[in-house]
Amino acid sequence: MTVQATKPASEHFDVADAERRIKAIFIGSVGNLVEWYDFYAYTAFALYFAPAFFPGNDPVVQQLNAAVVFAATFLMRPLGGWFFGYLADHFGRRISLTLSVVFMCFGSLIIALTPTYATIGFAAPVILALARVIEGLSLGGEYGASATYLSEVADPKHRGFYSSFQYVTLIGGQLTAIIVLLLLQKVFLTPEELKAWGWRIPFAIGAGLAIFAAVMRRGLHETEAFEEAKKVVKPTGSITNLLRYPRELLLVVGLTAGGTAAFYTFTTYMQTFVKLSVGLTEDQTTFVIFGSLIFATILQPIYGAISDKIGRKPLLIFFGIAGTLATVPLLMTLKETKSPFMAFILICCAWLFVAGYTSINAVVKAELFPTNVRALGVGLPYAITVSIFGGTAPAIALYFKSIGHEDWFYFYLAGIICLSLIIYSTMRDTKHASAMHRHE
């Protein structure tokens, strides 16, 4: 009788625990999707709003100006990584995640309401840049806090799989922005209406979704790891404490450089590349990018689950080798094709190796640091590296294009990936040497 009563109780506990983890991952991921939707709405609609903020008749120059503003906002991400990382390590993951999405709400709302250059002159691009700075602060904190939260709330055997949903929702944010673009393009507005005022709609939608995500995140449970760490050591979240881990900090920089440059090339820059360099129409461009992002989304949990079986390091090395060798010929071939289908296939081929980084980079970084500095340790060096190598990728590519040497960017990207490959080859496999259990 006693044994029979105990067994169902144990089973019920396991089911309840799994349900709690899945619910927490879902809420955390939805908030992440909303944040990245707001952020990527900028690139999805840049072809429409750039003329409203930047004068002139050269579309390449207008897109370059928009890309420079995009890159400039990344300069604020390290500050966001520090501020929200401090909040997450000192006061808890929940408050940091909630506040970051509130910041994103304000940024999107400002863009939705800002007058054009024709109305207020130079103040228009200045206000646009200010709004993007606020969004940059938000995303600077979102990455470290969400990577930490998803890694801590997952069970150890499936940590790679569950944490991969950070990039599922990150890419999902861009997909959502494209869906909104398609609906406005094909169903609700004419091209003239989109260029005149319709580009404001996605930013207004983003502000509303961010409020919804903030309300959802208020109900998140704090992670057990953070609660246990508070019993062992007083929470600080300070940079002084973080500097006790110089090797881990440098590892995050090396891990991120090649991966973030590749990610922003095959997401944010691809829309501009296939439009201006390949020569596809706006409709073809939208569908090619949309399809390739769906493919990329599917790959994330698959690769994350594989890392739970074979480790994180083999996937990172695969990305490093394939990215170093295949980037230049792939982009050269893509530029020469005139077929939307071939463009789709080539971008999907790129995602086959880029996903080796994106699917597991969050959990690898989280597994490097003990609980009391994890969010700051993941977020701050990542934000600095993304500011240098990720956010600048579209601007660098467009600059090389503007001076007639677009192919130089292909070699630049391959070189950055090669540098990261050196790190991947020499680091430990964090699946087998994880710091997730440490609460120093």
Beta strands, then each sheet from edge to edge (+ up, - down):
end
